[in-house]
């Protein structure tokens, strides 16, 4: 007739996330208190996508605890040598770490006319968004494809990170709130293949 009470102190597993230009992005379970090498994590994520030319990986420690993990700085590592050969740094991932794989070089799309842009930060679903050759690839059409932005996104300053042919990155800042309110095509901004769109979390002032 004894009564037994059970309290779960720790889950039986830990988890990390691998996202971006991999074949099977998502959460990876590891043993409680264990680590997983970056190499093993990438293998369990199905390896890199062929379009990830000049691939790099950004690792954000405890990124799963942040709503805007993919827009944080983190530590970046190259996944290719100077000779273009694949290489994986000897780095381990701990519980709640996030590894995001991205292409550091502009690449031609897989299909003529197709474009890919990467969306990060305070959005409903981060990742790679594709536009066929028959679709308009602009900021407004990206918002339509994403279903808009969540309430805490900073819609007044959405960043477009773009690399030129020499690998030099520039940042364009777009007021998406005005763009969606007016719907004026003249104010729309064309997106280019390989652009990274970063949405920050807006600051909340209580007083």
C-alpha positions in Angstrom: 0.0 0.0 0.0 3.0 2.3 -0.2 2.7 5.5 -2.2 5.7 6.4 -4.3 6.3 10.0 -5.6 8.6 10.4 -8.6 10.2 13.8 -9.5 12.1 14.1 -12.7 15.3 16.0 -11.9 16.9 15.8 -15.4 15.7 14.5 -18.7 17.2 11.2 -19.9 18.8 12.9 -22.8 20.3 16.3 -23.9 19.8 17.9 -27.2 21.6 20.1 -29.8 20.3 21.6 -33.0 21.8 21.6 -36.5 20.2 23.9 -39.0 20.9 25.8 -42.2 22.4 24.2 -45.3 22.2 20.5 -44.2 20.0 17.8 -45.6 18.1 17.0 -42.4 18.1 20.0 -40.1 16.6 19.7 -36.7 17.2 18.6 -33.1 19.7 15.8 -32.3 19.4 13.9 -29.0 22.5 13.0 -27.1 23.0 11.3 -23.8 22.4 13.3 -20.6 25.5 15.2 -19.7 27.3 14.0 -22.9 28.9 16.0 -25.8 28.7 15.3 -29.5 31.5 16.2 -32.0 30.6 18.6 -34.7 31.5 16.0 -37.2 29.1 13.5 -35.8 26.3 16.1 -35.5 26.7 17.0 -39.2 26.6 13.3 -40.2 23.4 12.8 -38.2 22.0 15.9 -40.0 22.5 14.2 -43.3 25.7 16.1 -44.3 26.0 19.4 -46.1 23.8 20.5 -49.0 25.7 20.7 -52.4 24.7 24.4 -52.7 26.7 25.3 -49.5 29.7 26.5 -51.3 32.5 27.7 -49.1 30.6 26.4 -46.2 31.0 27.7 -42.7 29.3 26.8 -39.4 28.3 29.2 -36.7 28.0 27.6 -33.2 26.0 29.4 -30.6 26.5 28.1 -27.1 23.1 27.5 -25.3 21.4 28.8 -28.4 18.3 26.8 -27.8 17.7 28.9 -24.7 17.4 32.0 -26.9 14.5 33.0 -29.2 17.0 34.7 -31.6 19.9 32.2 -31.4 20.6 32.3 -35.1 21.0 36.1 -35.2 23.6 35.9 -32.4 27.4 36.2 -33.1 28.6 32.8 -31.9 31.9 31.2 -33.1 32.4 30.6 -36.8 34.5 27.9 -38.3 35.2 27.1 -42.0 34.2 23.7 -43.3 36.6 23.9 -46.3 40.3 24.4 -46.6 41.9 27.0 -48.7 42.2 24.4 -51.4 38.5 23.7 -51.3 38.7 20.4 -49.6 36.1 19.5 -46.9 37.3 19.8 -43.3 35.5 19.7 -39.9 37.1 21.4 -36.9 37.6 19.4 -33.8 34.8 21.1 -31.9 32.2 19.6 -29.6 28.6 20.6 -29.0 27.0 20.6 -25.5 23.4 20.5 -24.4 21.3 23.3 -26.0 24.0 24.4 -28.4 23.0 25.4 -32.0 25.1 24.9 -35.1 24.0 26.8 -38.2 25.7 25.9 -41.5 25.7 28.5 -44.3 27.5 29.2 -47.6 30.1 31.9 -47.4 30.4 32.2 -51.2 27.7 33.4 -53.5 26.6 30.4 -55.6 24.6 29.9 -58.7 21.1 28.4 -58.0 20.4 24.8 -58.8 17.8 25.7 -61.3 18.1 28.6 -63.8 16.2 31.6 -62.4 15.8 30.0 -59.0 17.0 32.0 -56.0 17.6 31.1 -52.3 17.7 33.4 -49.3 18.4 32.5 -45.7 16.2 33.9 -43.0 17.4 34.1 -39.4 16.4 35.6 -36.1 13.0 36.5 -34.7 10.8 34.7 -37.3 8.2 32.0 -37.1 10.5 29.6 -39.1 14.1 30.3 -39.8 15.9 28.6 -42.7 16.3 28.7 -46.5 13.5 30.1 -48.6 13.4 29.4 -52.3 11.9 31.3 -55.2 11.3 29.7 -58.6 12.2 31.5 -61.8 8.5 32.5 -62.2 8.3 34.1 -58.7 9.2 37.6 -57.8 12.0 37.5 -55.3 11.6 40.7 -53.2 11.3 41.6 -49.5 7.5 41.9 -49.8 7.1 38.5 -51.5 9.4 37.0 -48.9 7.1 38.3 -46.1 4.1 36.8 -47.9 5.9 33.4 -48.2 6.9 33.5 -44.5 3.4 34.5 -43.3 4.6 37.9 -41.9 6.6 38.4 -38.8 5.8 37.5 -35.2 4.7 40.2 -32.7 8.1 40.7 -31.1 10.0 41.1 -34.3 11.6 44.5 -35.1 9.7 45.2 -38.3 11.1 48.7 -38.7 14.7 47.5 -39.2 15.1 44.2 -41.1 18.6 43.6 -42.3 19.7 42.2 -45.7 23.3 40.9 -45.5 24.7 40.6 -49.0 28.2 39.7 -50.3 29.7 41.1 -53.5 31.8 39.1 -56.0 34.9 39.8 -53.8 33.2 38.4 -50.7 32.8 41.8 -49.1 29.6 41.9 -47.1 27.2 44.9 -46.9 24.1 45.4 -44.8 20.9 47.0 -46.1 18.2 48.0 -43.5 14.6 47.9 -44.6 11.5 49.2 -42.8 9.2 46.2 -43.5 6.4 47.6 -41.4 6.0 50.6 -43.8 6.4 48.3 -46.8 3.6 46.0 -45.7 1.3 48.9 -44.7 1.6 50.7 -48.0 2.1 47.7 -50.3 3.7 50.1 -52.7 5.7 48.1 -55.3 8.0 51.1 -55.8 9.2 50.7 -52.2 9.8 47.0 -52.5 13.4 45.7 -52.4 14.6 43.0 -54.8 16.5 40.1 -53.1 19.5 38.4 -54.6 20.5 34.8 -54.5 22.5 34.1 -51.4 21.2 37.0 -49.3 20.8 36.5 -45.6 17.8 38.2 -44.0 18.3 38.9 -40.2 15.3 39.9 -38.1 16.1 41.3 -34.6 13.9 41.2 -31.6 12.4 44.6 -30.9 13.2 46.2 -27.6 10.3 46.4 -25.1 10.1 49.6 -23.0 8.0 49.1 -19.8 8.2 52.7 -18.7 
